[in-house]
Amino acid sequence: MTIRTSFSSGGDRCAAWLTLPDGAGPHPAVVLVHGGGATHEMMLGQYEKWFSAAGIAVLAFDFRHLGESGGTPRQLVSQRRYAADVDAALAFAAAHPEINAGRLALWGTSFGASHVVAAAARHPELRAAVVQCPVLSGRAVVARAGIRHLARFTGPILSDLVRSALRLPRRYVRLVGKPGELAFVNQPGALEGWDSVTPPGYEFDNRITASSGLGMLFYNAAADARKVRCPLLICACDRENLIDPAIARKVADSAPRAVLEHFPADHFTVYHPPVVEQVVTEQIAFLGTHLGTN
């Protein structure tokens, strides 16, 4: 059963969804952290179902400024604020009477993997962390597109910074687009991939404040890997098309208790059959071992 709820973060409310397994609690729990610009409605429901069926409570949420959560301006991407949201989600889960505060894990997908690795470095009390199709360096995503692509954002970024300082309506750019379009992510197949995780009838807000790109550019969660003390499962895609897959290997080598598993998928097919069942089976086994549900 999934319960709609919320928690406070930075003076705003984060919309949240708590899914409890059958049986009496308190249960071990995993907090789901979504990717860049994505919301709860974009495929998290299937993980709530699978993890809760395995005896693990699941807390999912929308970051501030996105989806059903509060926060203005809309579509702001902020490493600092998102880190606070993850910390608030963990605190909310730990305080819930149906959750065992001593058996908590984090799960992150795509750019959410960066937030999970950074949070796991801050929270040595976590029992486990899982990331899939991990984007662990914003700079690496931009580097794949090339310096000319980055230079096109100079004007929009400066305009947005000025507008923010003057408290004017923000300057937006597309988050994802087709090759050649002015979008932060415009690798071949990216737009189709985002569409594939958006349910019919759901309107994905495909934009971010232009200056958000600066934070993404300098966000390098891979550097925090050596400070992650809990067991870390890295589910990498053999055909990764958004970021250099070698970064996942470097993170696995740096994190003291990391396990690296490879799957025959690209950045988006990992969410769909038949690969998603293979990935989740590995994740459930890993979480079960470290949360005590096996």
C-alpha positions in Angstrom: 0.0 0.0 0.0 1.4 3.4 -1.0 0.5 6.4 1.2 0.8 10.0 0.0 2.7 12.1 2.5 5.2 14.9 2.7 8.1 16.2 4.7 9.8 19.6 5.3 13.0 20.7 3.7 14.5 24.2 3.7 11.2 25.8 4.5 9.3 24.0 1.7 7.4 20.7 1.5 8.6 17.8 -0.4 5.9 15.6 -1.8 6.5 12.0 -0.7 5.2 8.5 -1.2 5.6 5.8 1.5 5.0 2.2 0.5 4.9 -0.4 3.3 5.3 -4.1 2.9 2.9 -6.6 4.3 3.2 -7.7 7.9 4.0 -5.9 11.1 6.7 -3.3 11.3 9.1 -1.7 11.9 10.5 -2.5 8.5 13.9 -1.9 6.9 13.6 0.9 4.3 15.1 2.3 1.2 14.8 5.9 0.1 14.5 6.3 -3.7 16.4 9.3 -5.3 15.4 10.1 -8.9 17.5 11.5 -11.8 17.9 15.0 -13.2 14.6 16.8 -13.6 12.6 13.6 -13.1 9.7 13.1 -10.8 8.0 10.3 -8.9 5.5 9.7 -11.7 8.4 8.7 -14.0 8.9 5.0 -13.4 9.4 5.0 -9.6 6.2 3.1 -9.0 7.6 -0.2 -10.3 10.5 0.0 -7.8 8.1 0.7 -5.0 6.2 -2.4 -5.9 9.2 -4.7 -6.3 11.1 -3.6 -3.2 8.0 -3.6 -0.9 7.1 -7.1 -2.1 10.6 -8.1 -0.9 9.8 -6.9 2.6 11.5 -3.4 2.3 9.6 -0.2 3.0 10.1 2.4 0.3 10.1 6.2 0.5 10.1 8.1 -2.8 9.9 11.9 -3.1 10.0 14.8 -5.5 12.9 17.2 -5.0 12.0 20.8 -4.2 11.2 22.9 -7.2 10.1 19.8 -9.2 6.9 17.9 -9.7 4.4 18.0 -6.8 6.9 19.5 -4.3 7.0 23.2 -3.3 9.8 25.6 -4.0 10.2 28.6 -6.3 11.5 29.2 -8.9 10.2 26.1 -10.6 12.7 23.7 -12.2 15.6 24.8 -10.2 18.4 22.2 -10.0 20.6 22.8 -6.9 23.2 20.4 -5.5 23.0 22.0 -2.1 19.2 22.0 -1.9 18.9 18.5 -3.2 21.4 17.3 -0.7 19.3 18.8 2.0 16.2 17.1 0.6 17.9 13.7 0.7 19.0 14.3 4.3 15.4 15.4 5.2 14.0 12.2 3.5 16.3 10.0 5.5 15.4 11.8 8.7 11.7 11.5 7.9 12.1 7.7 7.2 14.1 7.2 10.4 11.4 8.9 12.5 8.5 6.9 11.0 7.1 4.4 13.5 6.7 1.7 10.8 10.4 2.0 9.8 13.5 0.6 11.6 15.8 3.6 11.8 18.8 1.3 12.1 18.2 -0.5 8.8 18.1 2.3 6.1 19.4 2.3 2.6 19.6 4.7 -0.4 18.8 4.0 -4.0 19.6 6.4 -6.9 19.2 6.3 -10.6 21.0 8.4 -13.3 21.9 11.8 -11.8 20.3 10.7 -8.6 23.3 8.4 -8.2 25.4 11.5 -7.5 23.1 12.5 -4.7 23.2 9.0 -3.2 27.0 8.7 -3.3 27.4 12.1 -1.8 24.8 11.3 0.9 26.3 7.9 1.7 29.6 9.7 2.3 27.8 12.0 4.8 25.8 9.2 6.5 28.0 6.4 7.7 25.0 4.9 9.6 23.4 3.7 6.3 23.3 0.0 5.9 23.6 0.0 2.1 23.4 2.1 -1.1 22.5 1.2 -4.6 22.9 3.2 -7.8 22.0 2.3 -11.4 23.0 3.9 -14.8 25.0 6.3 -12.6 25.8 9.8 -13.7 28.5 10.6 -11.1 30.0 13.7 -12.7 28.1 16.6 -14.3 31.3 17.7 -16.0 31.6 14.4 -17.8 28.2 14.7 -19.3 29.0 18.1 -20.7 32.4 17.0 -21.9 30.8 14.3 -24.1 28.8 17.1 -25.9 31.9 19.2 -26.5 33.1 22.7 -25.6 31.2 24.4 -28.4 27.9 23.0 -26.9 28.8 24.4 -23.5 29.7 27.8 -24.9 26.2 28.2 -26.3 24.9 28.4 -22.7 27.0 31.4 -21.8 24.3 33.9 -22.7 21.4 32.1 -21.1 23.4 31.5 -17.9 24.5 35.1 -17.5 20.9 36.3 -18.3 19.5 34.0 -15.6 22.1 35.0 -13.0 21.2 38.7 -13.6 17.5 37.9 -13.4 17.9 36.0 -10.2 19.8 38.9 -8.6 17.1 41.3 -9.7 14.3 39.0 -8.6 12.9 38.9 -12.1 11.3 35.9 -13.9 14.0 33.3 -14.5 15.6 32.4 -17.9 15.0 28.8 -18.8 16.6 26.3 -21.2 15.6 22.8 -22.2 16.9 20.0 -20.1 16.9 17.4 -22.8 16.7 17.7 -26.6 17.7 16.2 -29.9 21.3 16.4 -31.2 22.2 20.0 -32.1 19.4 21.5 -30.1 20.1 24.0 -27.3 19.5 21.6 -24.4 21.8 20.6 -21.6 21.6 17.0 -22.6 21.3 16.4 -26.4 23.1 13.2 -27.0 21.6 10.8 -29.6 18.7 9.0 -28.1 18.4 11.1 -25.0 15.1 12.8 -25.8 13.5 9.5 -26.8 14.9 7.9 -23.6 13.3 10.5 -21.4 10.0 10.1 -23.3 10.2 6.3 -22.6 10.1 6.8 -18.9 7.3 9.4 -19.0 3.8 7.8 -18.6 1.1 8.5 -21.1 -0.8 11.7 -20.3 1.9 13.0 -17.9 3.4 16.3 -18.9 7.1 16.3 -18.2 8.4 19.9 -17.6 11.4 19.8 -19.9 13.3 22.8 -18.7 15.6 24.0 -16.0 16.8 27.5 -14.9 19.8 28.3 -17.1 22.2 28.9 -14.2 21.4 25.5 -12.8 23.9 24.3 -15.4 26.8 25.8 -13.5 26.0 23.7 -10.4 25.7 20.6 -12.6 29.0 21.4 -14.3 31.0 21.5 -11.1 29.2 18.6 -9.3 31.6 15.7 -9.1 30.1 13.1 -6.6 32.7 10.6 -7.8 35.2 12.3 -5.7 33.2 11.4 -2.6 33.3 7.6 -3.3 36.3 7.0 -1.1 34.4 8.3 1.9 31.4 5.9 1.4 31.7 3.3 4.2 28.5 1.3 3.6 28.2 -1.5 1.0 27.6 0.2 -2.4 26.1 -1.7 -5.4 26.8 0.0 -8.7 24.6 -1.2 -11.6 26.4 0.0 -14.8 25.1 -0.2 -18.3 27.4 -1.7 -20.9 26.0 0.6 -23.6 25.9 3.7 -21.5 25.2 6.7 -23.8 25.2 9.7 -21.5 28.5 9.5 -19.7 31.8 7.7 -19.9 31.2 4.2 -18.3 34.8 4.2 -17.0 33.7 6.6 -14.3 31.6 3.9 -12.7 34.7 1.6 -12.6 36.7 4.4 -10.9 34.0 4.9 -8.3 33.9 1.1 -7.7 37.6 1.1 -7.2 37.5 4.1 -4.8 34.6 3.0 -2.6 35.9 0.6 0.0 32.9 -1.8 -0.1 31.7 -1.3 -3.6 30.4 -4.1 -5.9 30.2 -3.3 -9.7 27.7 -5.2 -11.8 27.3 -4.8 -15.6 24.0 -5.1 -17.5 23.3 -5.2 -21.3 21.5 -1.9 -21.5 21.9 1.8 -22.3 21.0 4.6 -20.0 17.3 4.2 -20.7 16.6 0.6 -21.6 17.7 -0.3 -18.0 14.2 0.9 -16.9 12.4 -1.5 -19.2 12.0 -5.3 -19.7 13.8 -7.5 -20.0 16.8 -5.8 -18.4 14.9 -4.1 -15.5 13.9 -7.5 -14.0 17.6 -8.6 -14.0 18.7 -5.4 -12.4 16.1 -5.3 -9.7 16.7 -9.0 -8.9 20.4 -8.1 -8.1 19.3 -5.0 -6.2 16.8 -6.9 -4.0 19.4 -9.6 -3.2 22.0 -6.9 -2.3 19.6 -4.9 -0.1 18.2 -8.1 1.4 21.7 -9.1 2.5 22.5 -5.8 4.1 19.1 -4.9 5.4 18.4 -8.4 6.8 15.4 -9.4 4.8 16.9 -12.4 3.0 
